Amino acid sequence: MNKTFNFILPDEPYKTTTALNQVVECTYTGPRYILIQIDKDDHQCRAVAGHDDPDHISLDHSGYEQDEFDYRVIDANTHTLECAYMNEEYSHGVVTDYSEDITDADGNTTTFEHVYEDNTGILAHCYWQGSLLYQTASESFSGPDYREHVNSRESVVEGCAVQAQIVQDALDDTERTYSDEERAELEEYRDWLNNVDTTYAGINHWKWPFRDISELPEFL
């Protein structure tokens, strides 16, 4: 079947708010009826078969494992986004990439950019995998949930401190030979690592302009 449905893009990458109501028009292209398997413990659900005929044998769940799972046949005409999320049979137009200029505490401005998919995959891009749940008692879905960044700010700051020490150890290593220019570049990078928390106060950590260490003098 072909049915248009709207996906609401989060206001920013790795955010869960949708106040801007950024609509992405999608088209579901999969079968109308979906047999879903529901985990009895955590209610996670997944598509296991589909067909346009609700009485087709492929939608009979009797041959599947019964002890740990429940089964339901879902109508994609009613639950279009959920079916598209589960079977990934949908398309959409170009989603404009996200771009934002950020200015740090020193007055330096850099641009954070996030690339979205062109014409497929926006649901998997923006939702956590496995976050669509089905409650058999109420016969209803909950989720899926928008992705947040996998790393916390605290862990990133700690990682920067660890790398800063690695840089310092390299600078202190008498067996390494650096030119004055290379030493200055590493010292600048070390200081940047040690000060990220204050330099980027109030700025999401995934927007920080990390250096490509392959462009730096060898310190690992």
N, C-alpha and C positions, 0 to 999 in steps of 0.2 A: 504494500500500500504506500501511498504518498500523502503525507499530512504535514502541514507546516506547524511548528511550535516555536515559542519564544524562550530563549535562554537569557537570563539576566547576568551580564558580565559583572564581576565585582568591581567596586570603584577603583581599586588599584590591585596590581598583582600581589598575592599573598595577604590580601585583606578580605574580610568576610562581609563588609557592608555593601549595600546596593542602593544607596541614597540617590545616586546619579541616574538610576534606571537606564543603564546602557543595554539596550535590547539587541541581541543577535538572533536574527531569524534563521531557523534551521528547518530542514525538511527530513522527516522520517521516511526511510525507504525500505524498511524491513517488513516481515510478515505481520499480519494484524494480531494474531493470537500467539502469545508467548507462554511456554511452560517454564515456570521459575521454580528453583530449588531453594528452600529456606532453611538455614541452619537453626535447629531447635534451641541451641544455647545462646547465640549472639544475634540471631535474626538477620544475619547477612543473607542476601539473596543474589542469585545469578540466573541468567537465561540458560536453559539446557536444550530447548527445542522451540521451533516456531512453525506456524503454517497459517494460511489464510482461511482454511476450513476449520472451524472450532471442533469438529468431530473427527478430525484426522487422527490416525493411529499414532502419529509422532507425538501427539500431545498427551498420550496415555502415560502416566507416571508409574504404573505398576511394575515396570521392569527396573526401576531405579532403587537405590539403597533407601530403605524406609526408616531404620532405627534412629538415625541422626538428623533426618531432614523431613520437612513437610513440603507439599507441592501445591501450587495453584496455577490456573490458567488465567493470564492477564490480557485484557483487551487493550491493544496499543492505541486504539481510537480514544480511549479514556485516559490512559496513563502513557502518553506519547513520549514525554521526556524520560521517564523512568525506563521505558523499553529501549529508547535510543542509547541511554547510558549503559544498559546491560549488554545489548548485542552490538553496539557501535555501528549500526546501520543507519546512517544519516549523513547529511551534508550541510554546509553553510557557506556563505560568502566570506570575503576577506575581512578579518577582524583587525582593525587598526592597532598597530603596535603602541605600547605605552611609552611615553617619554616625559621625563621630568628633570628640570635643572635644580640641582641642590647646591646650596652655599654653606660651606663649613664655618667654624668659629673663627678661622683666620681670614675669611672673606674670599676664599677660593671657590669658584663655581665649576662644577662638573655636571655631566648629563647622565642620568640613569635611564637605561632603555630595557624594555622587556618585549620579546618577540612572541606573538601569538601565532597559532596555526593559520594557514591561508584558507583552506576550504574543507577541512575535516579535523576532527579530534578536539574541538574546543571543550567538550564536556570532560574528557579525561585530563585535559590540560588544567582545568580550573577546579575540578572536584577531586577529593580524595578517593582513591581506589578502595572499594569495599565499604564505602560509607552509606550506601543505600540499604535500608533495612525494611523488612516487611513484618508487620505485626499480625499474626494469624488470628488472634483473638478479635481484633477490631477490623480485620481485612483491609488494612491501610498501610501506606508507605510512610517512612520518615527519611529525611535526607534526600539526596546525597549532600555532603558537607563541602563547603569551599575549602580549598587548600590554604594552609598557612605555611610560613617558612619552616623548614625542618630543623633549623638551628636557632637556638635562642641567642639573644644579644649577649648574654653573659658568657655563653660558650665560645662565641666568636671573639670577644674581648680576651678571654683566657687563651685562646689559640694564638691570637696576635702576640700576647706576652711571651708565650713559649717560643714563637718564631723569632721575636726580638732577641731573646737570649741566645738562640742558635746563631743569629747574625753576630752578636757580641762575641761569642765563643770563637767564631771564625776570625774576627778582627784581632782577637787576643792570641790566636794560634801563630806561633813564631815560624812554623813551617810553611805558612801561606805567605805569598808575596803579592801585595796589592800596590798599585800605583797610588799617588796622592788623590787622583781623580776617582779611582775605584773605591778607595777608603771613604772618601767624602760621600759618595753615592750610597754606600752601605750604611754609613752613620745616619744619613738623612732617612733612609728606609727604616732603620732601627728606631729612630725617634718617632717616626710616623706610626709604627706599630705600637709603641708604648703609649701613645697619646690618642688613639682612635676614640676612646670613650668620651673624652672631652671635646676633641676636634669635631666630632659628629654628634654632639649632644642634641637630642630631639629628632635625629634623622634615623630612619629604619636601617638596620645594619646591612640588609641586602642591597642597599643603594650606595654603599661606600665604594669608592673607586680603587679597588685593590690592584696592585701592580702585577704584571706578568713577571714572575721571578726569573723566567728564562732570559729576560732582557737585562737582568742585574748581574753584577760580578758573582761568580760561583761562591756560595757560602755553605751549601749543604754537605 
